[in-house]
Amino acid sequence: MFLSEQWYLLKQYRGTQKVNEIKRLLQLPAKMSVNYYNPMDITAVAAFANYANKYEKGTGGATRYIAQRLMSMSPAFTNDSTVLDNACGTGIVTEEIHKRISFTSSPANTKITVVAADAAAPMIDNLNSKIKHVEGTAAWLNIGSISTHVVPAESLDSTIVPSDSITHSYMNFGLFFCSDAIKAAEHIYRSLAPGGTAFVTTWKDLGYLNAVRKTEKACNPGGENFNMPFSAQWEDGEYVKDLLVRSGFAKENVKVVQEESFMRFEAVQEMARTLTESFTMLIRGQKGWQSDEVKNEWESKLSENLVEDEHFIQDGENGVAIRMMANIAVCTK
């Protein structure tokens, strides 16, 4: 672990029994993304599996917008392109790749190969349903073949993705959820072909997070402070860069830039309702809400806190939005 992460862990749990466990773990090989920040101890995989069919709505378009920005930064796609859509979720990156090829000057008959993987089986089920649909309608004309795999990024070995085989590698908001982010990043480096480009994104600023924390504190004053199930260090672009360098990339071949994004909804009530559903498992665990009344009170309070937050935007006829910020690491080999 980097010293900054060690400091963060020890400060977060100073004066608690958890400190002894942390001190013990600091002597072991780095596990860069841990669940100490999640009071309910719900794993990210379980949380994503729980709302795979609601994922796109739950993100309010924020992750898709960054995927679109990645396309504008990507090298051109050709018939020789092999893409890794890593921690693929519902296949947003794959969809945006198809759109990119369709709307650019790429050869009209360009057909790429895609390998899509995610640790949450329901996410892959969702993507497989899309694939079945588009095969029937010939909607993804530029994707020659696509294979899907239920596998975490840290286990993405050469039997699934051969070494030096990937020309375009994408991991859009997935690395910080891995149980071993270094190992996952090493597979990104291993699988990337010489001359290939890898993109890794993390959130620098989750615009809604302060409102969620404020709401939980008001509605559950005796509970533990809510945090996301990953270290706050991932907000730091230099931290992301250092990790990727540790995984094998040359320091001069890793560049991290920031890009603004937005969660958009028709009204603040819809935004609050969607975020409440998205965070139910992390905040309340498998048992969910004590009652509809408790859930409705929480949702109502969140609406108020969102409107008061500096990230909130009243966007006229376009509804409402929350301003967010992403780190985008661009890596070459």
Residue pairs with C-beta under 8 A, 6 or more apart in sequence:
1 9
1 26
1 30
1 32
2 233
2 239
2 242
4 233
4 236
4 239
5 32
5 231
5 233
5 239
6 26
8 231
8 232
8 233
9 22
9 26
9 36
9 231
10 19
10 22
10 23
12 36
12 37
13 19
13 22
13 36
18 36
22 36
25 31
25 34
30 180
30 182
31 179
31 180
31 181
32 178
32 180
32 181
32 182
32 231
32 243
33 175
33 176
33 177
33 178
33 179
33 180
33 181
33 230
33 231
33 234
34 179
34 230
34 231
35 41
35 42
35 43
35 44
35 229
37 227
37 228
37 229
37 230
37 231
37 232
38 227
38 228
38 229
38 282
39 223
39 224
39 225
39 226
39 227
40 281
40 282
40 283
40 284
40 285
42 229
42 281
42 282
42 285
42 286
43 229
44 177
44 229
44 230
45 119
45 120
45 152
45 177
46 281
47 229
47 281
47 282
48 55
48 89
48 118
48 119
48 120
48 122
48 123
48 177
49 120
49 121
49 122
49 123
50 122
50 281
51 58
51 277
51 278
51 281
52 89
52 90
52 120
52 122
52 123
52 125
52 126
53 122
53 126
54 277
54 278
55 89
55 90
55 123
55 126
56 64
56 90
56 92
57 274
58 274
58 275
58 277
58 278
59 263
60 262
60 263
60 264
60 265
60 271
60 274
60 321
60 322
61 262
61 263
61 264
62 261
62 262
62 263
62 324
63 89
63 92
63 172
63 173
63 261
64 92
64 96
65 261
65 262
66 172
66 173
66 201
66 259
66 261
66 326
66 328
67 92
67 93
67 96
67 170
67 172
68 96
69 259
69 261
69 328
70 93
70 96
70 170
70 172
70 199
70 201
70 328
71 96
71 97
71 99
71 100
73 199
73 328
73 330
74 100
74 168
74 197
74 199
75 167
75 168
75 197
76 104
76 106
77 83
77 97
77 100
77 101
77 106
77 110
77 112
77 142
77 168
78 106
78 107
78 110
78 112
79 107
79 109
79 110
79 111
79 112
79 144
80 167
81 110
81 112
81 113
81 167
81 168
82 112
82 113
82 114
82 115
82 165
82 166
82 167
82 168
82 193
83 94
83 97
83 112
83 113
83 114
83 115
83 166
83 167
83 168
83 169
83 170
84 114
84 115
84 117
84 161
84 166
84 168
84 169
84 170
84 188
84 191
85 91
85 93
85 94
85 97
85 114
85 115
85 116
85 117
85 170
86 117
86 153
86 156
86 169
86 170
86 171
86 174
86 188
87 117
87 118
87 119
87 153
87 171
87 172
87 173
87 174
87 175
87 177
88 94
88 116
88 117
88 118
88 123
88 124
88 127
88 148
89 118
89 123
89 126
89 127
89 172
89 174
90 123
90 126
90 127
90 130
91 116
91 126
91 127
91 130
91 131
92 172
93 170
93 172
94 114
94 116
94 127
94 140
94 143
94 146
95 130
97 112
97 114
97 142
97 143
97 168
98 139
98 140
98 141
98 142
98 143
100 106
101 110
101 112
101 142
102 141
102 142
106 142
110 142
111 141
111 142
111 143
111 144
112 142
112 143
112 144
113 144
113 145
113 146
114 143
114 145
114 146
114 147
115 146
115 147
115 149
115 160
115 161
115 166
116 124
116 127
116 146
116 147
116 148
116 149
117 124
117 148
117 149
117 150
117 151
117 153
117 156
117 160
117 161
118 124
118 127
118 149
118 150
118 151
119 150
119 151
119 152
119 153
120 150
121 150
124 148
124 149
124 150
127 148
128 148
131 140
131 146
131 148
133 139
134 140
140 146
149 156
149 160
151 160
152 178
152 179
152 184
153 171
153 174
153 175
153 178
153 184
153 187
153 188
154 178
154 179
154 180
154 181
154 183
154 184
154 187
156 184
156 187
156 191
157 187
158 190
158 191
161 187
161 191
162 191
163 190
163 191
164 190
164 191
164 192
164 193
164 194
165 191
165 193
166 191
166 192
166 193
166 196
166 198
167 193
167 195
167 196
167 197
168 196
168 197
169 188
169 191
169 192
169 196
169 197
169 198
169 199
170 198
170 199
171 184
171 188
171 198
171 199
171 200
171 201
172 199
172 201
173 201
173 202
173 203
173 326
175 181
175 184
175 185
175 200
175 202
175 234
175 240
175 243
176 202
176 203
176 230
176 231
176 234
177 229
177 230
178 184
181 243
182 243
182 246
182 247
185 200
185 243
185 244
185 246
185 247
185 248
186 247
186 248
188 198
188 200
188 244
188 247
188 331
189 198
189 244
189 247
189 248
189 249
189 331
189 333
190 248
192 198
192 331
192 333
193 333
194 333
195 332
195 333
196 332
196 333
197 330
197 331
197 332
198 249
198 329
198 330
198 331
198 332
198 333
199 328
199 329
199 330
199 331
200 240
200 244
200 328
200 329
200 331
201 326
201 327
201 328
201 329
202 234
202 235
202 240
202 326
202 327
202 329
203 234
203 235
203 324
203 325
203 326
203 327
204 235
204 237
204 258
204 325
204 326
204 327
205 235
205 311
205 323
205 324
205 325
206 228
206 324
207 263
207 309
207 311
207 312
207 322
207 323
207 324
207 325
208 263
208 275
208 306
208 309
208 311
208 322
208 324
209 228
210 305
210 309
210 311
211 302
211 305
211 306
211 308
211 309
211 311
211 312
212 226
212 275
212 279
212 302
212 305
213 225
213 226
213 227
214 305
215 298
215 301
215 302
215 305
216 223
216 226
216 283
216 298
217 225
217 226
218 301
218 305
219 294
219 297
219 298
219 301
226 282
226 283
228 282
229 282
233 239
234 240
234 327
235 327
237 256
237 257
237 258
237 327
237 329
238 256
240 256
240 327
240 329
241 251
241 254
241 256
241 329
244 254
244 329
244 331
245 251
245 254
249 331
249 332
249 333
253 331
253 332
253 333
254 329
254 330
254 331
255 329
255 330
255 331
256 327
256 328
256 329
256 330
257 327
257 328
257 330
258 325
258 326
258 327
258 328
259 325
259 326
259 328
260 323
260 324
260 325
260 326
261 324
261 325
261 326
262 313
262 321
262 322
262 323
262 324
263 271
263 321
263 322
263 324
264 315
264 318
264 319
264 320
264 321
265 271
265 274
265 319
265 320
265 321
266 319
266 320
267 319
267 320
268 303
268 306
268 307
268 312
268 320
269 303
271 303
271 306
271 320
271 322
272 299
272 300
272 302
272 303
272 306
273 299
275 302
275 306
276 295
276 298
276 299
276 302
280 288
280 289
280 295
284 290
289 295
289 298
306 312
306 322
309 322
311 322
311 323
311 324
312 320
312 321
312 322
312 323
313 320
313 321
313 322
313 323
314 320
315 321
